[in-house]
Amino acid sequence: MSELMDGSDSFVKVTIYGQEYTIKAPADATYIKNIAEYVDMKMREVQDEMNTPQVPAKVAILAAMNISDELFSNKRTTEKMKNEVEGKISSLIEIVDEVIQQ
C-alpha cells in the first residue's frame, strides 16, 4: 500500500452477503465488524422474504431501504422524546422560578 497511515486507521476484513471486503476503518475493528454483520443480516432477511434468489444489488438496495427506514423511525422517536424532555424541563424551570420568587 502506498498510502501513509496516520496510526489511527486500521484495515478490517468483513464478509457481507458472501463477499469479502477490506475496510479502512478509523474506528474500532469490532465496531466495523458489528456494522458489517448487521448489513449482512439485513440483506439475508430481504432475500429470505423473496420467493426467488435476487441479484445482490437488488438485495442491497432493499436492505438499505429497510435500514434507512429504521434510522428515520429512530430519529422521529428521538426527536419526540427530546421535545417531551424539553417541555418537562421548561415546566420544572417555571416551578423553580416561582419557588425562588416567593
C-alpha positions in Angstrom: 0.0 0.0 0.0 1.4 3.4 -0.9 -0.9 5.3 1.4 0.6 6.6 4.6 -1.4 5.7 7.6 -1.6 8.2 10.5 -1.6 5.4 13.0 -5.3 5.6 13.9 -6.6 3.8 10.8 -6.8 0.1 10.6 -7.9 -2.4 8.0 -10.7 -4.8 8.8 -11.8 -7.8 6.7 -15.5 -8.3 6.7 -17.9 -10.6 4.8 -21.2 -9.2 3.7 -23.6 -11.4 1.7 -20.8 -13.8 0.8 -18.4 -11.2 -0.4 -15.3 -10.3 1.4 -14.3 -6.6 1.8 -11.3 -4.9 3.4 -12.4 -1.7 5.1 -10.1 1.1 6.1 -11.5 1.9 9.4 -10.7 4.8 11.7 -12.9 3.2 14.3 -12.6 0.2 16.4 -12.4 -3.0 14.4 -15.1 -4.7 16.4 -17.5 -1.8 15.7 -16.9 -2.2 12.0 -17.4 -5.9 12.1 -20.7 -5.4 14.0 -21.9 -3.0 11.3 -20.9 -5.5 8.6 -22.7 -8.3 10.4 -25.8 -6.1 10.7 -25.8 -5.3 7.0 -25.3 -8.9 6.2 -28.2 -9.9 8.4 -30.5 -7.3 6.8 -29.6 -8.4 3.3 -30.3 -12.1 4.2 -33.6 -11.0 5.7 -34.6 -9.3 2.4 -33.6 -12.4 0.4 -35.5 -14.7 2.8 -38.6 -12.6 2.1 -38.3 -13.1 -1.7 -39.7 -16.1 -3.5 -36.7 -16.5 -5.8 -33.0 -15.6 -5.5 -32.3 -12.0 -6.4 -29.2 -10.2 -7.7 -27.1 -8.9 -4.8 -27.5 -5.3 -6.0 -31.3 -5.5 -5.6 -31.0 -7.2 -2.2 -28.5 -4.5 -1.1 -30.9 -1.7 -2.2 -33.9 -3.2 -0.5 -31.8 -3.8 2.7 -30.6 -0.2 2.5 -34.2 1.0 2.3 -35.1 -1.1 5.4 -32.1 0.2 7.3 -32.9 3.8 6.3 -36.5 3.2 7.5 -35.2 2.1 10.9 -32.9 5.2 11.0 -35.7 7.6 10.1 -38.1 5.9 12.6 -35.4 6.1 15.4 -34.8 9.8 14.6 -38.5 10.6 14.8 -38.7 8.8 18.2 -35.6 10.5 19.5 -36.9 13.9 18.4 -40.3 13.2 20.0 -38.6 12.2 23.3 -36.3 15.3 23.1 -39.3 17.6 22.7 -41.1 15.9 25.6 -38.0 16.2 27.9 -37.5 19.9 26.9 -41.2 20.6 27.7 -40.8 18.9 31.1 -37.6 20.8 31.8 -39.3 24.1 30.9 -42.1 23.3 33.3 -39.7 22.5 36.1 -37.8 25.7 35.5 -41.0 27.6 35.8 -41.8 25.9 39.0 -38.3 26.6 40.4 -38.5 30.2 39.3 -41.9 30.5 41.1 -40.5 29.0 44.3 -37.4 31.3 44.2 -39.5 34.4 43.7 -41.6 33.6 46.8 
